Amino acid sequence: MSALFKTIQRLIGEDKYLIGEHAAERLEERGIMEWQVVAGCANGEYITERLDAEPNPTVEIEELMPDGTEFKAVWAYLSNADAAKLVTVHFFDEEWKP
């Protein structure tokens, strides 16, 4: 399992995370509550990571809504703040544009 994924899970578990403006807009647009994406990370499935992503490395996690709908959450690691940042969320039937 990815060390970055474990770090993101730890930081979220310690409430050391923030929600980016873009992510907040996508959460609202898609009807996903902040608590759902935060809670979903603990049991989410690692998809991939981009250690060379700018400005911060990211990890993509498959998460579930309470009704079983799958979605992808993209979290970044902010090393200077030792915090996780939600970058965006989207459903798998949508095209993602970084």
C-alpha positions as CSV (number, residue, x, y, z in Angstrom):
1,M,0.0,0.0,0.0
2,S,1.1,3.5,-0.7
3,A,2.9,5.5,2.0
4,L,1.3,8.6,0.8
5,F,-2.2,7.0,1.1
6,K,-1.4,6.0,4.7
7,T,-0.2,9.5,5.5
8,I,-3.4,11.1,4.0
9,Q,-5.5,8.6,6.1
10,R,-3.6,9.4,9.2
11,L,-3.8,13.2,8.8
12,I,-7.6,13.0,8.1
13,G,-8.0,10.8,11.2
14,E,-6.2,13.5,13.2
15,D,-8.4,16.2,11.7
16,K,-5.4,17.7,9.9
17,Y,-7.1,18.4,6.7
18,L,-8.7,21.2,4.7
19,I,-11.1,21.4,1.8
20,G,-10.0,23.4,-1.2
21,E,-12.4,25.9,-2.8
22,H,-12.6,23.8,-6.0
23,A,-13.4,20.7,-3.9
24,A,-16.0,22.5,-1.9
25,E,-17.7,23.5,-5.1
26,R,-17.6,19.9,-6.5
27,L,-19.0,18.5,-3.2
28,E,-21.9,20.8,-3.4
29,E,-22.4,20.3,-7.1
30,R,-22.4,16.5,-6.7
31,G,-24.4,16.3,-3.4
32,I,-21.6,14.8,-1.4
33,M,-21.3,16.0,2.2
34,E,-17.9,16.9,3.6
35,W,-18.3,14.3,6.4
36,Q,-18.9,11.6,3.8
37,V,-15.7,12.2,1.9
38,V,-13.8,12.5,5.2
39,A,-15.3,9.4,6.8
40,G,-15.0,7.5,3.5
41,C,-11.2,7.9,3.4
42,A,-10.7,5.5,6.3
43,N,-12.2,2.6,4.4
44,G,-11.5,3.9,0.9
45,E,-9.6,1.9,-1.7
46,Y,-6.3,3.2,-3.0
47,I,-6.4,3.8,-6.8
48,T,-3.2,5.6,-7.6
49,E,-0.8,8.4,-6.6
50,R,1.0,11.1,-8.4
51,L,4.1,12.0,-6.5
52,D,5.2,14.4,-9.1
53,A,1.9,16.4,-9.2
54,E,2.3,20.1,-8.8
55,P,2.2,21.9,-6.5
56,N,1.7,18.9,-4.1
57,P,1.7,15.1,-4.5
58,T,-1.8,13.5,-4.7
59,V,-3.5,10.3,-4.1
60,E,-6.7,9.1,-5.7
61,I,-9.1,7.1,-3.5
62,E,-12.3,5.2,-4.3
63,E,-14.9,6.0,-1.7
64,L,-18.6,5.1,-1.2
65,M,-21.6,7.2,-0.5
66,P,-24.0,5.8,2.2
67,D,-26.2,4.5,-0.7
68,G,-23.3,2.6,-2.2
69,T,-22.5,5.0,-5.0
70,E,-18.8,5.0,-5.8
71,F,-16.9,8.2,-6.2
72,K,-13.2,9.3,-6.5
73,A,-11.6,11.7,-4.0
74,V,-8.3,13.3,-4.9
75,W,-6.3,14.3,-1.8
76,A,-3.1,16.2,-1.8
77,Y,-0.3,16.2,0.9
78,L,0.8,19.6,2.0
79,S,4.2,18.8,3.4
80,N,4.8,22.4,4.8
81,A,1.7,22.2,6.9
82,D,1.7,18.4,7.4
83,A,-1.9,18.4,6.3
84,A,-4.1,16.8,3.7
85,K,-6.2,18.8,1.3
86,L,-9.2,17.6,-0.6
87,V,-8.6,18.7,-4.2
88,T,-11.7,17.4,-6.0
89,V,-14.3,14.6,-6.0
90,H,-16.2,13.1,-8.9
91,F,-18.3,10.1,-9.8
92,F,-16.7,7.5,-12.0
93,D,-19.2,8.0,-14.8
94,E,-17.9,11.6,-15.2
95,E,-14.9,12.7,-17.1
96,W,-12.2,14.2,-14.8
97,K,-10.3,17.3,-15.9
98,P,-7.5,18.3,-13.6
